[in-house]
Amino acid sequence: MRIIALICLISFSVQAEKPSFKKWKAPLALGIASGLTYNPFAKQIQTNMVGPGQVTPLDGYIQYGPAALYVGMNIATFKSTEAAFDQAGVFLIGTGIYAATTYGLKAAITEARPDGTEKTFSSGHTATAFFGATVLAHEYRDSHPELVIAGYTLAAATGALRIANNKHWVTDVLMGSAIGIASAELAYLIYPKVRHQWQKLNYFTMTPQITPTYYGASMTVGF
């Protein structure tokens, strides 16, 4: 399955040279790198370099850092209810895409993590972090580039800590990064096509639920 995915990614990377495909260069490159690092040699190098056990539980929290910056800036720079509604739509679509993709891959590829537990591929923590960082970049790259740098720094740190904590192989983290970025880009493409349906909602509320062991949200939608 991974070999087929790698071949597809390489073929799509040729299209990335076209202007309309430039936004896909980063997730394509990360996806290809994930395929190239899926081999016993790369795993052996990581096993030799990374000791057993958890270094820090920080990765369980900073994965939400980019999204928290995004939500905080939305509150601080609130412009209109319509704009906030649109941003919520993009965020919800993208979250659905990366969550379905990462958990789907975990269910389909039951490979062991470095610490011996199951379902290593791909890294959901890293996908969460890079999705938040990419949405943050879309909204604030021109007005607040320092926040974009902070978002991607937190995302990269999340991936690095997943490896340091012996929870993921490098290939898992690279694919998680690709999924997070691609999910955000897809959300921005999809949302304009469903915006008219989204705006028909009478009300919408979403309450985040974040704990050290899981994350999610409760949602109420009125039609």
C-alpha positions in Angstrom: 0.0 0.0 0.0 2.8 2.5 0.9 4.7 1.7 -2.4 1.5 2.5 -4.4 1.0 5.7 -2.4 4.7 6.7 -3.0 4.3 6.2 -6.8 1.2 8.4 -6.8 2.9 11.1 -4.8 5.9 11.2 -7.2 3.6 11.4 -10.2 1.6 14.3 -8.6 4.9 16.1 -7.7 5.4 16.6 -11.5 2.2 18.6 -11.6 3.3 20.7 -8.6 5.6 22.7 -10.9 2.5 24.3 -12.4 1.4 27.6 -10.7 -2.0 26.2 -9.6 -0.3 23.3 -7.8 2.5 25.1 -6.0 0.6 25.0 -2.7 0.9 21.2 -2.8 4.7 21.1 -3.0 5.2 20.9 0.8 2.8 18.0 1.5 4.0 16.2 -1.6 7.6 16.5 -0.6 6.8 15.4 3.0 4.7 12.5 1.7 7.5 11.3 -0.6 10.1 11.7 2.2 7.8 9.5 4.4 7.8 6.8 1.7 11.6 7.0 1.3 12.2 6.7 5.1 9.9 3.6 5.4 12.7 1.0 5.5 14.5 -1.1 8.1 17.7 0.9 7.7 16.0 4.2 8.8 14.2 2.4 11.6 17.5 0.9 12.9 19.2 4.3 12.9 16.3 5.8 14.9 16.3 2.9 17.3 20.0 3.4 17.9 19.6 7.2 18.4 16.4 7.3 20.5 16.3 5.8 23.9 13.3 4.0 25.4 10.7 5.7 27.5 9.0 9.1 27.4 11.2 12.3 27.5 8.3 14.7 28.1 4.5 14.8 27.8 4.7 18.2 26.3 3.9 17.0 22.8 0.4 16.1 24.0 -0.3 19.8 24.6 1.7 21.8 22.1 0.1 20.0 19.2 -2.9 22.3 19.9 -0.6 25.4 20.0 -1.0 26.5 16.4 -4.8 26.1 16.5 -4.9 28.0 19.9 -3.0 30.9 18.3 -5.5 30.9 15.4 -8.5 30.9 17.7 -6.9 33.5 19.9 -6.2 35.8 17.0 -9.7 35.4 15.7 -11.1 36.5 19.0 -8.6 39.4 19.3 -9.2 40.7 15.7 -12.9 39.8 15.4 -14.3 41.6 12.3 -17.8 40.2 11.7 -20.0 37.3 12.4 -19.9 36.2 8.8 -16.1 36.1 8.7 -16.0 34.1 11.9 -18.6 31.7 10.5 -16.6 31.2 7.3 -13.4 30.6 9.3 -15.3 28.0 11.5 -16.4 26.3 8.3 -12.9 26.0 6.9 -11.6 24.8 10.3 -14.3 22.1 10.7 -13.9 20.7 7.2 -10.1 20.5 7.5 -10.3 18.9 10.9 -12.7 16.3 9.6 -10.3 15.5 6.7 -7.2 15.1 8.7 -8.9 13.2 11.5 -10.6 10.7 9.1 -7.3 10.3 7.1 -5.0 9.7 10.1 -7.4 7.3 11.9 -8.2 5.6 8.6 -4.5 4.9 8.0 -4.1 3.7 11.6 -6.9 1.2 11.1 -5.6 0.0 7.7 -1.9 -0.2 8.6 -1.6 -1.9 12.0 2.1 -1.5 12.4 3.9 -1.3 15.7 5.2 1.9 17.2 8.9 2.1 18.3 7.7 1.4 21.9 5.9 -1.7 20.8 2.3 -0.5 21.0 0.0 -0.6 17.9 -1.1 1.8 15.2 1.9 4.0 14.5 1.1 5.2 11.0 0.5 8.1 10.7 1.1 10.6 13.5 -2.2 12.2 14.5 -0.4 14.7 16.9 1.8 15.9 14.0 -1.2 16.2 11.7 -3.1 18.2 14.2 -0.2 20.6 14.7 0.6 21.1 11.0 -3.1 21.6 10.2 -3.4 24.4 12.8 -0.1 26.0 11.6 -1.3 26.0 7.9 -4.6 27.5 8.7 -2.8 30.1 10.8 -0.5 30.8 7.8 -3.5 31.2 5.5 -5.1 33.8 7.7 -2.1 35.8 9.1 0.9 35.3 6.9 0.7 38.9 5.7 -0.4 40.7 8.8 1.4 38.7 11.5 4.2 36.6 10.0 5.7 36.1 13.4 2.7 34.0 14.4 3.1 31.9 11.3 6.7 31.2 12.4 5.6 30.4 15.9 2.9 28.0 14.5 5.2 26.0 12.3 7.8 26.0 15.1 5.3 24.4 17.5 4.3 21.9 14.8 7.9 20.9 14.1 8.5 20.6 17.8 5.4 18.3 18.1 6.8 16.0 15.4 10.3 16.0 16.9 8.9 15.1 20.4 6.8 12.3 19.0 10.0 10.7 17.8 12.0 11.6 21.0 9.2 10.1 23.1 9.6 6.8 21.1 5.9 7.0 20.0 6.5 7.3 16.2 8.9 6.5 13.5 10.2 9.3 11.3 8.1 8.1 8.4 4.9 8.5 10.6 5.8 12.1 11.5 6.6 13.1 7.9 3.3 11.7 6.7 1.4 13.3 9.6 2.9 16.7 8.6 1.8 16.1 4.9 -1.7 15.2 6.0 -2.1 18.2 8.2 -0.9 20.7 5.5 -2.9 19.0 2.7 -6.1 18.9 4.9 -5.9 22.7 5.4 -5.3 23.3 1.7 -8.2 21.0 0.8 -10.5 22.8 3.3 -9.8 26.1 1.7 -10.7 24.6 -1.7 -13.8 22.8 -0.6 -15.4 25.5 1.6 -16.3 28.0 -1.1 -18.2 25.2 -2.9 -20.3 24.4 0.2 -20.4 27.9 1.7 -24.1 28.5 0.7 -25.2 25.3 2.5 -23.1 26.2 5.5 -24.7 29.6 5.8 -28.2 28.1 5.9 -27.5 26.8 9.4 -29.6 28.5 12.0 -27.0 28.0 14.6 -23.7 26.2 15.2 -21.7 25.7 18.3 -18.6 23.6 18.9 -17.1 22.9 22.3 -13.5 21.6 22.4 -12.7 18.7 24.7 -9.0 18.3 25.3 -7.4 15.9 27.9 -3.9 14.4 28.1 -5.3 11.1 26.6 -7.7 12.3 23.9 -9.1 15.3 22.1 -12.3 16.0 20.3 -15.3 18.3 20.3 -19.0 18.3 20.9 -21.0 20.0 18.2 -24.5 21.4 17.9 -25.9 22.3 14.5 -29.4 23.7 13.7 -30.9 23.6 10.2 
